[in-house]
Amino acid sequence: MKSGIRLGSIFGIPLFVDLSWFLVVGLVSVTSAPLFGKFYPQFSLLLGVAFALLMFTSVLLHELGHSIVAKSQGIEVLSITLFLFGGIAAIQREPNTPWDIFRVAIAGPLVSLFLGLLTLLASRELLGEALIANLRDPDQLLEAVGALRASSGLMLINLSQLNLVLGIFNLLPGLPLDGGQVLKAVLWKLTGDRQKSARWAGYSGQALGVLMMVQGALTFFRGGADGLWLALIGWFLYSNASQSLQMNVLQKVLLEEPAEQIMTRDFKLVETTMTLRNFVDRYLLLQEPQHAVYVATADGRDRGLITPEKVRQFDPSTWAQRTVAELVTPLDQVEHVELGDPLSDIILLLEEKELRFLLVRSAVGSVAGVIDRTDVVKTLGKRLGFVVPEALLQQVKSEGKFPPQLGLLNLCQQIARQSRLH
């Protein structure tokens, strides 16, 4: 999540606030103002704003806990964003091992729990025995310790409760919560299967989301207005857990879909003995597709890839004497994949080598097919169950680029790193 207004950077990490953050700050400021207004009526709203900002400072420190541990593992933290439901730290990639995932995940809740205990101790230091005896009676609290200590102590005790709840809530075992990452790490360590562990953590997150939505709805219809907020949080959990499961399916497709199932036979076989004049007249001047692929053959065997652009190197007056063989790059010098190579390897080659297409070679070395980015997008659409608009396919074909929102290169690079570790 990298949107909204940039406030600056912390430890080199860009900090953003989403527009929804201002809504929450306003609501918290207004609702908490009467509590602190009992001590300083003229500054009630200002104290409410101060509490709201301290609340989000706690959230920011929670996210910094994740971020600092991630950076210690060599993982780039792209941004921290504060928004309606708290905050999120966007990292470039997932940690590589169960232990590393556990460390990054647990860091945030530990920071929150530490802040909760620290502010609790500070409030006890300020209020002493009055904390327990008069906490629910601001008037008696005011008489016992005075306005400054009463307002400061009450703010600290509320921050303590907030941080303790934040830490404990985030430890619930379901994605996208930190506890879901902890669960995934533990299951991965026990089973050795990262994908399955992520699925179970996602299912757990969906279940938690449903339970919270049901409980929130019941509370709301019984007259509890806070039930609406609980239901909204449940919806957020369910939606994000579902997205995690979709990402898990995508990773499974990238790992398991072989080139043989992705490739097409959309290429032309051309004899190496054909003259350049005939090649130009037959293929290049007859409204052939702009991105056609030509494979040179001789004596019944595939010899190499024809580069039509090389025709321009020769004077047209010599085309009748020259042959296609002069346009051929031998197959051994052409980037290619094998029939069983996974989709993730194909995407890496296309992107890192900046290729328009890849040849697929059979076990005997012949050209079995060709794969371009359009074929990849079609395959993803088919396997993930969504319809890819024809206009998008044409755009991918003409631009030679994947839709950036898919984030395929980063995902495939992460898969490659994990494969090297195993």
C-alpha positions in Angstrom: 0.0 0.0 0.0 1.7 3.2 -1.2 -0.8 5.9 -1.6 -2.0 9.1 0.0 0.1 12.0 1.3 3.8 11.6 1.9 4.9 13.0 5.3 8.6 12.3 4.9 10.9 9.3 5.8 11.8 7.4 8.9 15.1 5.4 8.8 15.0 5.9 5.0 11.4 4.5 4.8 8.9 6.7 3.0 5.9 7.5 5.3 2.5 8.0 3.8 -1.0 8.8 5.3 -4.1 7.7 3.5 -7.0 10.1 3.2 -9.0 7.7 5.5 -6.4 8.5 8.2 -7.7 12.0 8.6 -11.3 10.7 9.1 -10.1 8.4 12.0 -8.0 11.2 13.5 -11.1 13.5 13.4 -13.4 10.9 14.9 -11.0 9.9 17.7 -10.3 13.6 18.5 -14.0 14.4 18.8 -15.0 11.3 20.8 -12.1 11.5 23.2 -12.3 15.3 23.7 -15.1 15.1 26.4 -13.0 12.7 28.5 -10.0 15.0 28.7 -12.2 18.1 28.7 -13.2 17.4 32.3 -9.7 18.6 33.3 -9.1 21.4 30.8 -12.5 22.3 29.2 -10.9 25.1 27.1 -8.4 22.6 25.5 -10.7 19.6 25.2 -10.5 19.3 21.4 -6.8 20.0 21.4 -6.2 17.2 23.9 -8.4 14.9 21.8 -6.2 15.6 18.7 -3.1 15.0 20.8 -4.5 11.6 21.9 -5.4 10.7 18.3 -1.9 11.6 17.1 -0.3 9.6 20.0 -2.6 6.7 19.0 -1.3 6.7 15.5 2.3 7.2 16.7 1.8 3.8 18.5 0.6 2.3 15.2 3.7 3.8 13.4 6.0 2.3 16.0 4.3 -1.1 15.6 5.0 -0.9 11.8 8.6 0.3 12.4 9.1 -2.9 14.5 8.3 -5.0 11.4 10.3 -2.7 9.1 13.5 -2.6 11.2 13.6 -6.4 11.5 12.9 -6.8 7.7 15.7 -4.3 6.9 18.1 -6.3 9.1 17.4 -9.3 6.8 18.3 -7.3 3.7 14.7 -6.8 2.7 13.9 -3.3 1.3 10.9 -1.6 3.0 9.1 0.3 0.3 6.8 2.4 2.5 4.8 2.6 5.7 1.2 3.8 5.3 -1.2 4.9 8.0 -4.8 4.4 7.1 -8.3 3.7 8.4 -7.5 0.3 10.0 -4.1 1.2 11.4 -0.9 0.9 9.3 0.9 -1.3 6.9 4.6 -1.7 6.0 5.1 -2.7 2.4 8.2 -4.8 1.9 9.8 -5.7 -1.4 9.7 -9.4 -0.8 8.8 -12.0 1.8 11.5 -13.3 4.1 13.1 -16.5 2.9 12.8 -18.9 5.8 10.1 -19.7 8.5 12.3 -18.2 11.2 12.8 -15.0 9.3 9.0 -14.7 8.6 8.4 -15.3 12.3 10.9 -12.6 13.4 9.4 -10.0 11.1 5.8 -10.9 12.0 6.3 -11.0 15.8 8.3 -7.7 16.0 5.2 -5.5 15.6 3.1 -7.0 18.3 6.1 -7.1 20.7 6.6 -3.4 20.2 2.9 -2.8 20.9 2.9 -4.9 24.0 6.1 -3.2 25.2 4.5 0.2 24.7 1.4 -0.9 26.5 3.3 -2.0 29.5 5.5 1.1 29.4 2.6 3.5 29.3 0.8 1.5 32.0 3.8 1.8 34.3 4.1 5.5 33.5 0.4 6.1 34.3 0.8 4.3 37.6 3.8 6.5 38.4 1.7 9.6 37.7 -1.5 8.6 39.4 -0.4 6.2 42.1 -3.2 4.7 44.2 -5.6 7.1 42.5 -5.3 5.1 39.3 -7.2 2.2 40.7 -9.5 4.0 43.1 -10.7 6.9 40.9 -10.1 5.9 37.3 -13.8 5.8 36.5 -14.5 9.0 38.3 -12.7 11.9 36.7 -13.9 14.4 39.3 -12.4 12.4 42.2 -9.2 11.8 40.1 -8.9 15.6 39.6 -9.2 16.2 43.3 -6.7 13.4 44.1 -3.8 14.4 41.8 -4.6 17.7 40.0 -5.5 18.5 36.4 -2.1 18.0 34.8 -1.3 14.6 36.3 -4.9 13.5 35.9 -5.2 14.3 32.2 -1.7 13.0 31.5 -2.2 9.8 33.4 -5.6 9.2 31.8 -4.1 9.7 28.4 -1.4 7.2 29.2 -3.7 4.6 30.6 -5.9 4.8 27.4 -2.7 4.5 25.3 -1.7 1.5 27.3 -5.1 -0.2 26.7 -4.9 0.7 23.0 -1.4 -0.8 22.6 -2.2 -3.9 24.5 -5.3 -4.5 22.4 -3.3 -3.7 19.2 -0.6 -6.2 20.2 -3.0 -9.0 21.3 -5.4 -8.5 18.4 -2.6 -8.7 15.8 -1.5 -12.0 17.3 -4.8 -13.6 16.2 -3.8 -16.6 14.0 -5.1 -15.5 10.5 -3.8 -13.5 7.6 -3.4 -10.6 7.0 -2.7 -10.2 10.8 0.8 -10.7 12.2 -0.5 -13.8 13.9 -1.4 -15.2 10.5 2.2 -14.7 9.5 3.4 -16.4 12.7 1.0 -19.3 12.0 2.3 -19.6 8.4 5.9 -19.7 9.6 5.1 -22.4 12.2 3.2 -24.5 9.8 5.9 -24.1 7.2 8.5 -25.2 9.7 6.4 -28.2 10.7 5.2 -29.3 7.2 8.0 -28.0 4.9 5.3 -26.8 2.5 5.3 -23.0 2.2 2.3 -22.8 -0.2 0.1 -25.1 2.0 1.0 -23.2 5.1 0.0 -19.9 3.5 -3.3 -21.4 2.4 -4.2 -22.5 5.9 -3.2 -19.2 7.3 -5.5 -17.5 4.7 -8.4 -19.8 5.5 -7.9 -19.0 9.2 -8.0 -15.3 8.4 -11.2 -15.7 6.4 -12.8 -17.6 9.4 -11.8 -14.9 11.8 -13.2 -12.2 9.5 -16.6 -14.0 9.2 -16.8 -14.5 13.0 -16.1 -10.8 13.6 -18.6 -9.7 11.0 -21.3 -12.0 12.5 -20.5 -10.8 16.1 -20.4 -7.2 15.0 -23.8 -7.5 13.3 -25.3 -9.1 16.3 -23.9 -6.4 18.6 -25.1 -3.7 16.3 -28.7 -5.0 16.1 -28.8 -5.4 19.9 -28.1 -1.6 20.1 -24.3 -1.6 20.4 -23.0 1.0 17.9 -19.5 -0.4 18.2 -20.7 -3.6 16.6 -20.6 -1.7 13.2 -16.9 -1.0 13.7 -16.2 -4.7 14.6 -18.1 -5.8 11.5 -16.1 -3.4 9.4 -12.8 -4.8 10.7 -14.1 -8.3 10.1 -14.8 -7.4 6.5 -11.3 -6.0 6.1 -9.8 -9.2 7.5 -11.9 -11.4 5.2 -11.1 -9.4 2.1 -7.4 -9.3 2.7 -7.3 -13.0 3.7 -9.1 -13.8 0.4 -6.5 -11.7 -1.5 -3.7 -13.7 0.2 -5.4 -16.9 -0.9 -5.6 -15.6 -4.5 -1.9 -14.7 -4.4 -1.2 -18.2 -3.1 -3.1 -19.7 -6.1 -1.1 -17.4 -8.4 2.2 -18.6 -6.9 1.0 -22.2 -7.4 0.3 -21.5 -11.1 3.7 -19.8 -11.6 5.5 -22.8 -10.0 3.5 -25.6 -11.7 2.3 -24.5 -15.1 4.8 -25.9 -17.7 5.8 -24.2 -20.9 4.1 -27.0 -22.9 0.7 -25.8 -21.6 1.4 -22.2 -22.3 3.0 -22.2 -25.7 1.3 -21.8 -29.1 2.3 -22.9 -32.6 2.1 -19.3 -33.8 5.3 -19.3 -35.8 6.3 -19.8 -39.5 8.7 -22.4 -40.8 10.8 -21.0 -43.6 13.4 -23.0 -45.6 16.9 -21.6 -45.4 17.3 -21.9 -49.1 14.5 -19.4 -49.8 15.8 -16.2 -51.4 15.4 -13.0 -49.6 13.3 -11.7 -52.4 10.8 -14.5 -52.0 10.9 -14.2 -48.2 10.1 -10.5 -48.3 7.4 -10.9 -50.9 5.7 -13.9 -49.3 6.0 -13.0 -45.6 6.9 -9.4 -45.0 4.8 -7.7 -47.6 1.5 -9.7 -47.2 0.2 -8.0 -44.1 1.6 -10.6 -41.8 1.2 -10.0 -38.1 3.6 -7.3 -36.8 5.1 -9.6 -34.3 5.4 -12.8 -36.3 8.1 -15.4 -35.5 10.0 -17.2 -38.2 12.0 -20.4 -37.7 14.5 -21.5 -40.3 14.5 -25.2 -41.4 16.8 -27.2 -43.6 16.7 -30.9 -44.4 13.7 -31.4 -42.1 15.4 -30.0 -39.1 14.9 -26.6 -37.3 18.1 -24.6 -37.7 17.5 -21.3 -36.0 15.6 -18.1 -35.6 15.1 -15.7 -38.5 15.6 -12.0 -37.7 13.6 -10.1 -40.5 15.2 -6.8 -39.6 18.5 -8.1 -40.9 17.1 -7.8 -44.4 17.8 -4.1 -44.3 21.5 -4.9 -44.2 21.4 -6.0 -47.8 20.9 -4.0 -50.9 17.4 -4.9 -52.4 19.1 -5.5 -55.7 20.9 -8.5 -54.2 17.9 -10.1 -52.5 17.3 -12.5 -55.4 20.9 -13.9 -55.0 20.9 -14.1 -51.2 19.1 -16.7 -49.0 17.3 -16.7 -45.7 20.3 -18.5 -44.2 22.0 -15.2 -43.9 19.2 -14.0 -41.5 19.4 -16.9 -39.2 20.7 -17.0 -35.6 21.5 -20.7 -34.7 19.1 -22.2 -32.1 21.9 -22.8 -29.6 22.4 -19.0 -29.5 18.7 -18.2 -29.0 17.2 -17.9 -25.5 14.7 -20.7 -25.1 12.9 -22.9 -22.5 12.2 -26.6 -22.4 8.7 -28.1 -22.4 8.7 -28.7 -18.7 10.0 -25.4 -17.5 7.7 -23.6 -15.1 5.9 -20.3 -15.9 7.9 -18.5 -13.3 11.2 -19.2 -15.2 9.5 -18.1 -18.5 8.5 -14.7 -17.0 11.9 -14.2 -15.5 13.6 -14.7 -18.9 11.1 -12.5 -20.7 11.5 -9.7 -18.3 15.2 -9.8 -17.3 16.4 -10.4 -20.8 13.8 -8.0 -22.2 12.7 -10.5 -24.9 9.7 -10.2 -27.1 9.1 -13.9 -27.0 10.7 -17.3 -26.1 11.1 -20.4 -28.2 10.1 -23.7 -26.6 12.4 -26.6 -27.6 11.5 -30.2 -27.5 13.6 -33.0 -26.1 15.2 -33.6 -29.5 16.0 -29.9 -30.0 13.3 -28.9 -32.4 11.1 -25.8 -31.9 7.9 -27.1 -30.3 6.3 -23.7 -29.8 6.6 -20.0 -28.9 5.6 -18.0 -25.8 5.1 -14.3 -25.6 3.6 -12.1 -22.8 0.1 -12.4 -24.3 0.3 -16.2 -23.9 1.3 -15.8 -20.3 -1.6 -13.4 -19.5 -4.0 -15.7 -21.2 -2.8 -18.7 -19.2 -3.0 -16.7 -15.9 -6.6 -15.7 -16.8 -7.6 -19.2 -17.5 -6.0 -20.8 -14.5 -7.2 -18.0 -12.1 -10.7 -18.0 -13.5 -11.0 -14.4 -14.8 -11.7 -13.2 -18.3 -8.9 -11.1 -19.9 -10.3 -8.3 -22.1 -9.2 -8.6 -25.7 -8.2 -4.9 -25.6 -5.7 -5.7 -22.7 -4.3 -8.6 -24.7 -3.7 -6.4 -27.7 -2.1 -3.8 -25.5 0.3 -6.4 -24.0 1.1 -7.7 -27.5 1.8 -4.2 -28.9 3.7 -2.8 -25.9 5.6 -6.0 -25.0 4.9 -5.4 -21.3 3.0 -7.1 -18.6 0.3 -5.1 -16.8 2.3 -3.5 -14.0 -0.4 -4.2 -11.4 0.3 -7.9 -11.6 3.8 -7.5 -10.1 4.9 -10.7 -11.9 8.6 -9.9 -12.0 9.0 -9.4 -8.2 6.9 -12.5 -7.5 9.0 -14.7 -9.8 12.2 -13.3 -8.4 11.0 -14.2 -5.0 10.1 -17.7 -6.1 13.6 -18.1 -7.7 15.3 -17.0 -4.4 13.2 -19.6 -2.5 14.1 -22.3 -5.0 17.9 -21.6 -4.6 17.5 -21.9 -0.8 16.1 -25.3 -1.2 
